[in-house]
Every structure is written in C-alpha cells, then in structure tokens.
Amino acid sequence: MENHHKPKVPQLQALHSLPPGTRPTNAIRNNGPNELVLERFKLRELAEGWPMYRDNREWENFRSIFHPGAFVYTTWTGRITIEDFIETSKDGMDNGASIMHRVHGTSVDLAGTRAVVKMKATITQRFELPPDSVLVDAECDSDYSFCMFFEKDDTGKWGARFVRHFYEKDKLIPVDPRRIPVIDDEKLGKFPAGYRYLAYCQEECMPGIKVKMDMPGIRGAAHDLLLRQAKAWLDGEAIEI
C-alpha cells in the first residue's frame, strides 16, 4: 500500500516557534498580580511615549523615557546615545524628514527592577523619491517593532537603558496613485528583506545616510540574539546592547 502522507520537512518545523532558551521564564507578564498593575501601566506609558513624543517634537517628554546614557538603534543612525539621537532627529526634521509611528499593542515582561517592553508598531516615513520627485510612504511592520530595556533606579524611577527594533516586512506606497516611483532594482536588492524599501528610500533621500544592514528581522541570528539579550536582562545579567 502506498503511503500518501507527505513527509515532514525538518527545516520548516521551527518556523511556528521562537528559538529555545529565549522565553523569560522568571518574568511576570500578562495576568500578573494586581499589586504590579501600576508598575506595568507606567512601563507601557513610557514605551508608548516614543511615538507620541518624538512624532510631535516634545523633546523634554521624550527624554523623560530614558535614563541618562541610554542607547538606541535605528536603521539610519545605528547605535547612538539618546542625546545624540535627539539632536540627529531634530536635524533630520529641519531637513524635511517626516517619520511617524502607529502603535498596535504592547506587552510587558517584569522582573523586579528590570523590565522588557515589546511594542507592536508601524513605522512610516515619507520621501520625495528621485529621479522624478515622486512622493511615497515607506511603511515597516513587525510583531514587536520596539524592544525596550527598562530599569528602575534607586529613586524608584523607571527609565529605558536600551531600545532596539525588529523589522518584519515593509512596503512602498505612492501618495498619489497616478504617480509611480522609479526603483533601481539592483540597489533595492542589496537591503535586508525586512526593511528593504525603507532602507532604499533613506539612502536615496537622506544625504550622508548609510543604513545599518544587520537589524533584527522576524527570524535569523540577529533576531534570536536580541531575544536572548532580553531574557538575560530580565535574569539580572550585566549586558551591553
């Protein structure tokens, strides 16, 4: 009798799961004790301050999210201190940069004086793309676009120490559907799939920008490393991100 069952493909079996050793088993998450609800709310409010404050140029409020000396990563800055990021963001806005965010949900993993907040979001940046000055919006999504490492200091104040991003997929949308941008396929093809159109537009339209090419995607070594760093942070380890 013929066996009509399709053979399993081993390399596909892990696609439905996160890699082993990345779940923060010592952290408290959804449906935790009532006495931690206020702490969890504070952390969510701080995380959602990134899109609210930065998009609206509320720099003092934006700065209040972080501890002094914090580091953030973006495609167009790489690793940068929060103060330098603020100044670079201001310069970009003065030169016409338009970056907005839409928040779709937030989760909090809490372990004593440390927390990791993952925020699902869409990053949208508008460009006037050469050679025909066509207006486009590059939009990038991820299941948890923001991965924010928080710590409570001796005064009881929460602040972010590190912020990284995951990039799952992106797309390019003409603002006027009657005007279609011209894309250099060779240039486009060199960028990572998770933020290909965003990176292409950033290098084409932002003078002097060289996009960081190894940002975490939905899978892969950089993705797995960031999840393990989040677990190590919640386990109290001394790590540098």
N, C-alpha and C positions, 0 to 999 in steps of 0.2 A: 504494500500500500504506500502510495506516495505521501510524503509529508508536505502538506500545503501551508504549514506555518512559516511565516517569514523569519529568517534568522535574525537574532538581535545584533545590533551594531554597537559594539562596546564603546566606541569613541563618542557616541551620542548619549549614553546613559547618564552622564553627569550634567547635561545641559539644563535639566529641570531643578538642579540643586545648587546651593552655594558650596564652595570647596570645604573640605573637612578642616576643623580647627579654627573657624572664623566666627562662630557664634559666641557672643559674650555671655557665657553661662552664669557668671557671678553678678550680672547686672539685673536691675529691676526694670521692667518695661511696661507695656500696656497692662491695665488692670492691677496695678501695684497697690500698696497700702494707701489709705486715704490721707494719712499724715504727710505723704510726699506729693500730693496733688499740686500744692502751691509751688513747690520746687520745680516740678515738671512744667507747670504753666510759665514760670519765669524763663525757663530754658527755651521753650517754644517761642515765647515772645521775643527773646533775644535773637534767636535764629531768623525769625521772620522779619527782624529789623533790617537785615542785609538788603533785601529787595525794596522794602518800604523806604528806608532812609537814603540809601545810595541813589536809587532812581529819582528821588525827589531833592537831592543835593542837601540833605540835612546832615552835615558832616559831624557836628558835635554829637548828635544822636547816634550816628553810625559808629563813631569812635567809642561810644559807651558800650558797645557789644564786646569789645576786646580788652584783654589785659595788655599793658604796655609791653612792647617787644614781640607781639604776636606776628605770625607769618601766615600769608595766604598765597594760594596758587591760582592763576588763571591762564588760559591759552595764550594771552597776549602779553603777560608780564612774567610768566614763570614764577619762581619762589621770590617773594618780596615782603618786606616788613609792612605792617598795616599803615604806618605813617607814610611810607613811600608810595603805597598803593593809593592812598587818599590823594596825594599830590599828583600822581600819574593819572588818576581818574579825572581830577579837575582839569589837567592839561588836555586830556582827551576830549572832554566836553567843550572846552574852549575852542578846540579844533573841529568841532562838529560831530563828535561821537555820540551816538544815541543807542544806549543799551538799557533794556527793560527786562523785568522778570515777572512771571506769573507763578504763584505758589499753589500747589495742588494737594499738599498734605505733609505732615511732619510726624516723626517718631522720635522718642527719647529713650535712650538706654542710660540708666543712672546707677552709679556705684559709689556711694559715699560722697567724697568731694570732687568726683570726676563724672563727666557725662559725655556721651556722643549723641549729637542730634543729626538725624538724616532728614533732609527736606527735599521732597519731590517738587521739581520746578521746571519751567521752560525759560530758557534764556533767549531773548530776541534782540537782535542788533540790526539796525537799518543802515544800508550802504547806498552810495551812488556809484554804481559799478562801471568801470571803464570797459571798453573804449567809447561807449555811447551814452554814458551818464544815466544808466537805467536804475531807477530806484527799486531796491529789493529788500526784503526782510529775511535774514538768516535766523532760523529757529532751531534750537537744540534742546532735546529732552533727555531725561534719564529717570529711572525708578527712584533714585535718590541723588539728585544732581549735586546737592550740597552735603558734605560730610564735615561736621564742625566739632572740634575737640574742645570741650569746656572744662574749666576747673574753678572750684570755689576757693578764694584766698582766705587768709586768717581773719579778715574783717567780715566774712560771710558773703562777699560779693562774687557772683558768677561772672566769668569772662571767657571768651574764646582764646585759646593759645595757638591753634592751627585751624585753617579752613582749606579743604580740598574739594574737588568736584569730580563727579563721574559724568561721562559723556556717552550716551547710548546710541542716539541717532539724531540726524538733523535733516533739514530740508531748506530749499531756497524758494521764496515766494515773490513773484513780481508784484509790486504795489499796484501798478496799472496793468491789468491783464492784456492790454493791447501792445505792451512793450516788453519784449522778451530779451533777457540779457545774453550776451555772447560769452561763453565759458571756454577757457583754454583747458581741454581735456587732459593734456599732459601735466600741467600744473596741478589741476584738481586731483589727479590720481596719486600724487605724492603724499597727500594728507591722510591721517587716520580716518577710518570709516565713520567713527562715532561723532566727529565734528568736522567733517570734510568741507562742507560748504561754508560754515562759519570761518574756518581757518583760511580758506581760499580768499574770502572777501576781506578778512582782516589784513592779510598780506598785500592784497591789491589796493586797498583803500586807506590804510593807516601807515603813513610814512615811517620808515625805520623799524617796523614791527617784524620780528621773526617768531612765528608761532612755535610754542612748545609742542614737540611731536610725540611725547610719551605720556600724555594724560590718561588716567584710567578710563576704560570703556566699560561695556556691560560684562565682558569676560576677559581673561588673559592675566598675565603676570602682574601688571600694574594694578588691576582691579583686585586681585587676590591679596597682594601686599597691603593695600590700603585697608581692606577688611581686617587683616591680621594686626595691623597697627592700631586699629580701633579697639580690637579685643585687648591688645597689650596695654593700651591706655586705660581701659576700664579695669584691668587687673592690677593697676598701680605701678606699672613698669615705667622706668625713665626712658623715654623715647624722643627722638628728634625727627620731625616730619618735614 
